[in-house]
């Protein structure tokens, strides 16, 4: 098996070169198996990449890198919209958790694929699938499940202090607050029914939210960002490298990986 850096570079380059355009826009689903052979087998976690440019796909490869140090397989699935049944899709791919990634779009846009993805996500929530919505994914959870989102007066691009207001396994290893980059022009202004607030920042009241009865999370910040990724995505150029290097968010993704594994073990009675 190649060393970790080789696997990371392969995954980055592989995604950056494979871009598929449908009439709905760019839609990519990456299913990666993580934790295989170790003490914790997370199984397959699907990453829904919603960015509308090649750089967005490159950026999202780093999210998978942060899950675990060991990867078994990568399966890139391109689909023309989200017309598949979520339950059948999850069973076919053995998907045990879903990450909904960022995008250059927002759920306030009228693109048909966004409306289809909302339906798809509602189906995932109904079946109890663990979900981590990042930025656009956070906003999509709100718009799909009965919350409210609003356009801000200006784009927020900064290293933000995330203040934890409610303890949760998603924050294992953190003490009170941590630093993460944010890049968004839309805010969740009202959580969906049955969601509770987990964290806020000075300028974003609903920074992290969670369903009260399910492992379904929305986070406005970008835990996957690194200086390496920044240089391939000009939208992050105004943020200094030293700020992005201070990102403390990788543990959030690893914690979600553990949440997925625990949820699956509970479901099968291990």
CORCOR-V617748 format. One record per backbone hydrogen bond with DSSP energy under -0.5 kcal/mol. NH is the residue of the N-H (numbers start at 1). CO is the residue of the C=O. Records with the same first field share a line. If there is no record, write none. Layout:
NH = CO + CO
This chain:
7 = 3
8 = 4
9 = 5
10 = 6
11 = 7
12 = 8
13 = 9
14 = 10
15 = 11
16 = 12
17 = 13
18 = 14 + 15
19 = 17
22 = 20 + 25
25 = 22
27 = 20 + 25
28 = 49
29 = 77
30 = 47
31 = 29 + 75
32 = 30 + 45
33 = 73
34 = 32 + 43
35 = 70
38 = 35
41 = 39
42 = 34 + 40
43 = 34
44 = 94
45 = 32 + 43
46 = 44 + 97
47 = 30
48 = 46 + 99
49 = 28 + 47
50 = 48 + 102
56 = 53
57 = 53
58 = 54
59 = 55
60 = 56
61 = 57 + 58
62 = 58 + 59
63 = 60
64 = 60
65 = 61
66 = 62
67 = 64
68 = 64
71 = 69
72 = 33
75 = 31
77 = 29 + 75
78 = 76
79 = 27
81 = 79
89 = 85
90 = 86
91 = 87
92 = 88
93 = 89
94 = 90
95 = 90
96 = 44
97 = 44
98 = 130
99 = 46
100 = 132
101 = 48 + 99
109 = 106
114 = 111
115 = 111
116 = 112
117 = 113
118 = 114
119 = 115
120 = 116
121 = 117
122 = 118
123 = 119
124 = 120
125 = 121
126 = 122
127 = 123
128 = 125
129 = 124
130 = 96
131 = 215
132 = 98
133 = 217
134 = 100 + 132
135 = 133 + 219
136 = 134
137 = 134
139 = 135
140 = 136
141 = 137
142 = 138
143 = 139
144 = 140
145 = 141
146 = 142
147 = 142
148 = 190
150 = 187
152 = 185
156 = 184
157 = 155
158 = 182
160 = 158 + 180
162 = 160 + 178
163 = 161 + 200
164 = 162 + 176
165 = 198
166 = 198
171 = 168
172 = 169
174 = 171
175 = 177
176 = 174
177 = 175
178 = 162
180 = 160
181 = 222
182 = 158
184 = 156
187 = 150
189 = 148 + 187
190 = 148
193 = 145
195 = 192
196 = 210
198 = 208
199 = 208
200 = 163
201 = 204
207 = 199 + 205
208 = 199
209 = 218
210 = 196
211 = 216
212 = 194
216 = 214
217 = 131 + 215
218 = 209
219 = 133
220 = 207
222 = 181
223 = 221
225 = 222
230 = 226
231 = 227
232 = 229
233 = 230
236 = 233
237 = 234
239 = 236
240 = 238
243 = 240
244 = 240
245 = 241
246 = 243
247 = 244
248 = 179
252 = 249
253 = 249
254 = 250
255 = 251
256 = 252
257 = 253
258 = 254
259 = 255
260 = 256
261 = 257
262 = 258
263 = 259
264 = 260
265 = 261
266 = 262
267 = 263
268 = 264
269 = 265
270 = 265
